[in-house]
Amino acid sequence: MSSSRNSGFHGSRLTIGARKVSAVKGDFNSTPVQMSLCVGKASKWWEKELQPNMKEIESAQDLVDSLLNAGDKLVMLDFFSPGCGGCKALHPKICQFAKLNPDVLFLQVNYEKHKSMCYSLNIHVLPFFRFYRGAHGRLCSFSCTNATIKKFKDALAKHITDRCSLGPTKGLEESELVALAANGDLSLNYPRKPVPIPSPDEAAEEVPVSPKLPVSSTLRLTQDSEEKALVSAGR
């Protein structure tokens, strides 16, 4: 009797123990998945502390359009790489500059995603920065790190003053657009600016013509000159 009770008691404990073990196994199996998701999110440091005036460029066409649509607004291009330690260390400060200067557009270009585009733009060192504005196009370009952050501060202070462009927004250089198109990063079908050729009527209007005097005025001048000649001869 006691042996049967003991056996039943032991059986129930084994059953409960099995359930507990299975629950632990389930939690253990789910832990690596959750950890991997957390690590994946944490690795994207360039997506942290972003401000409303910060944007990551998705393609060469996106870059061209973003620069042209900015108008007279100051635009800063930030070329970075996820594996660049200097880029990662500088990112929080760039976000602070963006927060303090909401009228400036900060564009981020991921080198790993757009290697061909960066090659066409002659970007060979990271982190690298370019400043653009309206009809002036590119204002300056330079590389800097936390140790040389003064370069960035000075460039921002110099070019942040509002200016009114007297022409259309320039954006990238024409040679850069051609290079992007040649490498297949940009579908470029734009007409070159033709030299204006005036029509025959316009050309005739533009030729300077000496004013014609009326016939009566011409005769009067001739008579006056003849009278002066006679007077001088009589003397």
C-alpha positions as CSV (number, residue, x, y, z in Angstrom):
1,M,0.0,0.0,0.0
2,S,2.7,2.4,1.0
3,S,4.8,1.3,-2.0
4,S,1.9,2.1,-4.4
5,R,1.4,5.5,-2.8
6,N,5.1,6.2,-3.1
7,S,5.1,5.1,-6.8
8,G,2.0,7.3,-7.5
9,F,3.6,10.3,-5.8
10,H,6.8,9.8,-7.7
11,G,4.9,9.5,-11.0
12,S,3.1,12.8,-10.4
13,R,6.4,14.5,-9.7
14,L,7.9,13.2,-12.8
15,T,5.0,14.5,-14.9
16,I,5.1,17.9,-13.3
17,G,8.9,18.0,-13.8
18,A,8.5,17.1,-17.5
19,R,6.1,20.0,-18.0
20,K,8.5,22.4,-16.3
21,V,11.4,21.2,-18.3
22,S,9.5,21.6,-21.6
23,A,8.5,25.1,-20.6
24,V,12.2,26.0,-19.9
25,K,13.2,24.5,-23.2
26,G,10.7,26.6,-25.0
27,D,12.0,29.8,-23.4
28,F,15.5,28.9,-24.1
29,N,14.8,28.3,-27.8
30,S,13.1,31.7,-28.2
31,T,15.8,33.6,-26.4
32,P,18.4,33.6,-29.3
33,V,15.8,34.9,-31.8
34,Q,14.9,37.8,-29.5
35,M,18.5,38.6,-28.8
36,S,19.4,38.6,-32.5
37,L,16.6,41.0,-33.2
38,C,17.8,43.3,-30.5
39,V,21.4,43.1,-31.8
40,G,20.2,43.9,-35.4
41,K,18.4,47.0,-34.2
42,A,21.3,48.1,-32.1
43,S,23.8,47.8,-34.9
44,K,22.0,50.5,-37.0
45,W,23.6,53.4,-35.1
46,W,23.0,55.7,-38.1
47,E,19.2,55.5,-37.5
48,K,19.5,56.8,-33.9
49,E,18.7,60.3,-32.7
50,L,17.5,61.3,-36.2
51,Q,15.9,64.7,-36.6
52,P,13.0,65.8,-38.9
53,N,15.5,67.6,-41.2
54,M,17.6,64.5,-41.6
55,K,17.1,62.0,-44.5
56,E,18.9,58.9,-45.8
57,I,19.4,58.9,-49.5
58,E,17.9,55.9,-51.3
59,S,19.4,56.2,-54.8
60,A,21.3,58.5,-57.1
61,Q,18.0,59.9,-58.5
62,D,16.9,60.6,-54.9
63,L,20.1,62.6,-54.3
64,V,19.7,64.6,-57.5
65,D,16.0,65.4,-56.7
66,S,16.7,66.2,-53.0
67,L,19.4,68.8,-54.0
68,L,17.2,70.4,-56.7
69,N,14.1,70.5,-54.6
70,A,16.0,72.2,-51.7
71,G,16.0,75.5,-53.5
72,D,18.0,78.1,-51.6
73,K,18.1,76.0,-48.5
74,L,21.5,75.0,-47.2
75,V,22.1,71.2,-47.7
76,M,24.7,69.1,-46.0
77,L,25.7,65.7,-47.5
78,D,27.1,63.2,-45.0
79,F,28.9,60.2,-46.5
80,F,29.3,57.4,-44.0
81,S,29.7,53.6,-43.6
82,P,28.2,51.3,-41.0
83,G,31.6,49.8,-40.3
84,C,33.4,53.2,-40.0
85,G,34.3,53.9,-36.3
86,G,34.9,57.6,-37.0
87,C,31.4,57.9,-38.6
88,K,29.8,56.2,-35.7
89,A,31.5,58.4,-33.1
90,L,30.6,61.6,-35.1
91,H,27.0,60.7,-35.7
92,P,25.6,62.0,-32.3
93,K,27.2,65.4,-32.9
94,I,25.8,65.6,-36.5
95,C,22.4,64.9,-35.0
96,Q,22.9,67.7,-32.5
97,F,23.8,70.1,-35.3
98,A,20.7,69.1,-37.2
99,K,18.6,69.7,-34.1
100,L,20.1,73.2,-33.6
101,N,19.7,74.1,-37.3
102,P,16.2,73.0,-38.4
103,D,16.4,75.1,-41.6
104,V,19.4,73.1,-42.8
105,L,18.8,69.8,-44.7
106,F,21.0,66.9,-43.6
107,L,21.3,64.1,-46.2
108,Q,23.0,60.8,-45.3
109,V,24.6,58.6,-47.9
110,N,25.4,55.0,-46.9
111,Y,28.6,54.1,-48.7
112,E,28.0,50.4,-48.4
113,K,24.6,50.7,-50.2
114,H,25.8,53.1,-52.8
115,K,29.5,52.3,-53.6
116,S,29.1,52.9,-57.3
117,M,27.5,56.3,-56.7
118,C,30.1,57.3,-54.2
119,Y,32.8,56.3,-56.7
120,S,31.2,58.5,-59.4
121,L,31.2,61.4,-56.9
122,N,34.9,60.8,-56.0
123,I,34.3,59.9,-52.4
124,H,37.4,58.0,-51.3
125,V,37.6,58.8,-47.5
126,L,35.0,58.6,-44.7
127,P,33.4,60.4,-43.0
128,F,33.1,63.0,-45.8
129,F,30.9,66.1,-46.0
130,R,29.7,68.4,-48.7
131,F,27.7,71.6,-48.5
132,Y,25.3,72.8,-51.2
133,R,23.1,75.8,-51.7
134,G,20.8,76.9,-54.6
135,A,22.5,78.3,-57.7
136,H,25.9,78.3,-56.0
137,G,25.9,74.5,-56.1
138,R,28.7,72.9,-54.0
139,L,30.1,75.4,-51.5
140,C,32.7,73.2,-49.9
141,S,33.8,69.6,-49.2
142,F,36.0,68.1,-46.5
143,S,36.6,65.1,-44.3
144,C,36.6,65.4,-40.5
145,T,36.4,63.4,-37.3
146,N,35.6,64.1,-33.7
147,A,39.2,65.4,-33.3
148,T,38.7,67.9,-36.2
149,I,35.0,68.7,-35.7
150,K,36.0,72.4,-35.9
151,K,36.0,72.0,-39.7
152,F,32.4,71.2,-39.6
153,K,31.5,74.0,-37.2
154,D,33.3,76.6,-39.2
155,A,31.7,75.5,-42.5
156,L,28.3,75.5,-41.0
157,A,28.8,79.0,-39.5
158,K,30.2,80.3,-42.8
159,H,27.4,79.1,-45.1
160,I,24.3,79.1,-42.9
161,T,23.6,82.7,-43.6
162,D,20.5,83.0,-45.8
163,R,21.2,83.9,-49.4
164,C,19.1,84.6,-52.4
165,S,20.2,82.8,-55.6
166,L,19.9,84.6,-58.8
167,G,19.5,81.5,-60.9
168,P,18.1,77.9,-60.8
169,T,19.3,75.4,-58.3
170,K,22.5,73.8,-59.5
171,G,22.9,70.6,-57.4
172,L,25.5,68.2,-58.7
173,E,28.1,69.1,-61.3
174,E,27.3,68.1,-64.9
175,S,30.4,65.9,-64.9
176,E,29.1,64.1,-61.9
177,L,25.7,63.6,-63.5
178,V,27.4,62.2,-66.6
179,A,29.6,59.8,-64.4
180,L,26.5,58.6,-62.6
181,A,24.7,57.9,-65.9
182,A,27.8,56.1,-67.3
183,N,27.9,53.8,-64.3
184,G,24.2,53.0,-64.5
185,D,23.3,54.8,-61.3
186,L,21.2,57.4,-63.0
187,S,19.0,57.5,-66.0
188,L,20.0,60.8,-67.5
189,N,18.1,62.2,-70.4
190,Y,18.4,65.9,-70.1
191,P,18.9,68.4,-73.0
192,R,22.1,70.4,-72.9
193,K,21.5,74.1,-72.7
194,P,21.6,75.3,-76.4
195,V,23.2,78.5,-77.4
196,P,20.3,80.8,-78.4
197,I,20.3,81.5,-82.2
198,P,18.4,84.7,-83.0
199,S,15.9,84.7,-85.8
200,P,16.6,86.9,-88.9
201,D,14.1,89.4,-87.7
202,E,15.7,89.5,-84.2
203,A,19.1,89.7,-85.7
204,A,18.1,92.7,-87.9
205,E,16.7,94.4,-84.8
206,E,19.8,93.8,-82.8
207,V,22.2,95.3,-85.5
208,P,22.9,98.9,-84.4
209,V,21.8,101.3,-87.2
210,S,22.8,105.0,-87.2
211,P,19.7,107.2,-87.1
212,K,18.6,108.5,-90.4
213,L,17.9,112.2,-90.7
214,P,14.9,113.4,-92.5
215,V,15.4,114.6,-96.1
216,S,14.5,118.2,-95.2
217,S,17.1,118.2,-92.5
218,T,19.7,116.9,-94.9
219,L,19.0,119.7,-97.4
220,R,19.0,122.3,-94.7
221,L,22.5,121.2,-93.6
222,T,23.7,121.3,-97.2
223,Q,22.4,124.8,-97.7
224,D,23.9,126.0,-94.5
225,S,27.3,124.6,-95.5
226,E,27.2,126.3,-98.9
227,E,26.2,129.7,-97.4
228,K,29.1,129.5,-95.0
229,A,31.5,128.7,-97.9
230,L,30.3,131.7,-99.9
231,V,30.6,134.1,-97.0
232,S,34.2,132.9,-96.4
233,A,35.0,133.3,-100.1
234,G,33.6,136.9,-100.1
235,R,35.8,137.8,-97.3
